[in-house]
């Protein structure tokens, strides 16, 4: 398989702002599929995930349940943001 999933933790930023407070950002999940067939990815089980970008479905949105499976189409990329809100069916 030719795929990659990368989680960028927004609370692990090792920087301080001008007030000396830790910089916090969104936690993002980036999924890449270079394969020609769709690949299922299991989303992390610690919270719901909001789809921000999906190159296979540019107008799609939605919030996915913690630990659910997301089917990433071939030759595509998807970006999700960790959210505390309840998941709805996309």
C-alpha positions, 0 to 999 in steps of 0.5 A: 500500500502507498498511504500515510497518516500523520497527526499534528498535535496542536498542544505539543507546540514548544513555543511561547507567545509574547505574554509567555503563555504556551502557544496552542493550536488545532490538532490535525490529522492528514491522510494521504493515499497514493494508491489507485484503490481506496484505503480505509483509515481508522480515525483516532479514538480520542475525539470526533474529527471534522473533515476540513478538506477532501480532494476526492470530494471537495464540497464534502464536510461532516464530523466523524465519530471517534474511532470510526473508519474513513474510506480515502479514495485513490490518489487523494488527500484528506485533512481533519481537525480534532473537535469536541463536538458530537459527530454527525453522519456526513 
